[in-house]
Amino acid sequence: MVSALDFLLGAPVQVVLAGKIGETRALAREVFARYAPNRIVLHLEGGEGEEFLAASVPSLRGMGPIDGKPAAYVCRDFVCTMPTTETAVLGRLLDDAVDPGGLPTLPPGP
């Protein structure tokens, strides 16, 4: 129930993986390696279905592989970071998107 409340109150993190299904495996592993209940993942492989989807969601039109390599786009509140083809960079982007301000901490005691 707490996860459902978090999803309701928080802004979801959208991750778009662009590339052939077998080629995006390393990026997908990085996405699913962390707990993020507000995560929405979309895989774009090209083709007729993608064209149909892009007609409804115009922001997807420019998303695709980069220089022939599968790419990941991390978005929050309809603002996306620069795409990456590197799993380590994707991990940092996801960590920042899932917990953008970090957990609040108490000031040191007296």
Secondary structure, DSSP 8 states (H G I E B T S, - for coil): -HHHHHHHHS--EEEEEES-TTTTHHHHHHHHTS--TTEEEEEE--SHHHHHHHHH-GGGTT---BTTB-EEEEEETTEE---BS-HHHHHHHHHHHHSTT---------
